[in-house]
Amino acid sequence: MLHLFSLLGGKMTQRRLLRDMVRIRCVEEELGDLYRDEQEMRTPVHFSIGQEATAVGVCAAMLRKDVVYGGHRCHAQYLAKGGDLTAMVAELYGKQSGCAAGRGGSVHLTDKAAGFGASSAILGEMISVAVGAAWSFALRGEPRVAATFFGDGASEEGVFHESLNFAALHRLPVVFVCENNQYSLSSPIDARQPVGTSISGRAQGYGMSTQRVDGNDVFAVFEAARKAVRQCRQGKGPYFLELDTYRWREHVGPHWDYDISGRSKAEVESWVARCPIRRATETLSVADPDITAELAGWETEFRAELHEAVAAARSSPFPAVADLLTGTYES
């Protein structure tokens, strides 16, 4: 199938999407190894290995002035939106030079300059925050869009329904991005939600535009996200994207979790075979046979970039005890 994007986006955009996915994959794989082997990063980490296409495809459709909010699995979204890698790694090490001054860890990232508003470990919390940002854009007449990433588990929280209802009622410029990776911790979606229903179907019930997309096809995600962002920017109300994907590693941590989380090795391997990077590479190699060889160079570049960020983090100081309460509310 030839995506409309293939005709409009051009070769450079296609290569950028692939390159951004490779960068995220390399960064997280290297971080996973360091986290497991060295025990210097003490923050919980939730990796997006295997589902890079969702963050890359959506963020590539947004402008720098637009704002993204994420949940606990937020590294990919932060990097795809242009967040500072060195600051992110320092945050994982709990250092003062971290993007949250060493106080937030892996699940509380922010880079306002890049348009990454915030992320949070509280399930579904950033859904309402993104709606609030979109409401401010609408009230001020600013042609900006907010997007919020969350998993299928968050769609079962009350704030999900309250936020969708409010956004639809006020026709707010917000893109809801459900990364449906089929599991909430170790509970599969078919054990939690009734047969014959869908998350996007629930969103449609609020009268908003919805689209369900293969979340491992970065070109399809980008095409759908461009449509969603365009509608929001034109003042035509919110848009809901349900992106079917799959995380390869355990819910939290760097390990594989075959047979200890309800996921069998065969199931995981069936999704590994649908690797978004491999699929994009195969698509591009038809017209650009050199792309496979170029991937090796990218991997070397990005793994080196990550280790430079690690070296910078290790040499940075921890937050001073005297500044422990800086940024907190005082009674």
ABEGO torsion letter per residue (X at the ends): XBBAAAAAAEAAAAAAAAAAAAAAAAAAAAAAAAAAAAGABABBBBBABGAAAAAAAAAAABBAABBBBBBABAAAAAAAAGBBAAAAAAAAAGBAABAAGGAAEAABBBBAAAGBABBBABBGAAAAAAAAAAAAAAAAGBBBBBBBBBBAAAAABAAAAAAAAAAAAAGBBBBBBBBBAGBBEABBAAAABBBGBBAAAAAAAAGBBBBBBBAABAAAAAAAAAAAAAAAAAGAEBBBBBBBBBBABBABEABBABGAAGBBAAAAAAAAAABAAAAAAAAAAAABAAAAAAAAAAAAAAAAAAAAAAAAAAABBBBBAAAAABGBBBX
